[in-house]
Amino acid sequence: MSKKITISVVALLVAVVFAFPTYWMVATALKPSQLLLSSGYDLVPTAVTGRHFADAVAKPNFLTYVRNSLVVTLGAVLCALVAGLLAAVPLARLRFRGRRGFLLLLLVAQMAPFEALLIPMYLMMRDLDLLNRLPSLVLVYFATTLPFTAWTLRGFILGLPADLEEAAMVDGCGRWGAFRRVTLPLLGPGLVATSVFGFITAWNEFLYALVFMQDENRFTLPVWLSSFQSVFGTDWGGTMAASTLFTVPVLIFFLVVQRNLVSGMTAGAVKG
């Protein structure tokens, strides 16, 4: 009993440590401007206002930035899921020459620093005439999340018995029909786990969106967040309010899929 209490206390402390920055962000966003730079650490705001949220939403092109972020994020996630699934199935079920080398390339691609690819990616998009266009961000985020998606889905497929597909084929299904009716429904948790990773990666990305996009009407929300800092100082209330609004879509997406998230990540990591 004492061991369970100790574990519960430690888990609660860890949860508080990780949750405190989020609480501080929301609490700061709700404080009036005159209380933001006070010397006291008032954990519970003595006064609350929604002015910072209203000012953040009222900034020019806010809805355009939201639309751009949703387009590039959802586009990259959907492309990565489709391509990753098409790559994971043969990697898990088939044995062919070069398979081990391809798996090694997936690991190498995941280890490559994202920032180190900025210059070659920029030159490639320039040659393709995709600079200052949203498809360039979709391609970059797709290339970034694809190795993880393919590797995780492969591990998940390895955890599914191949006998299920063979039994469906014996009953009259073709190979595609067996996969669509038997294997694909069981891949739900794996698809959820990889989609969460892809969504968070693309939603939070700032550097490529700043460098590739020149027109304000093509900026994404991470670039919008930087607009609260100017030569005259930082609007801390607006920054915290904008950051809170920025995390809402990720939180909603996580709450929708969180039931399948843990099982998907575990199943994808067990099989190598």
PyMOL commands that set and color helices and strands:
alter all, ss='L'
color gray80, all
select helices_A, chain A and resi 2-30+33-35+51-57+62-93+99-111+115-127+134-158+162-170+175-186+188-204+207-212+216-218+221-228+236-270
alter helices_A, ss='H'
color red, helices_A
select strands_A, chain A and resi 229-230+233-234
alter strands_A, ss='S'
color yellow, strands_A
deselect
rebuild
show_as cartoon
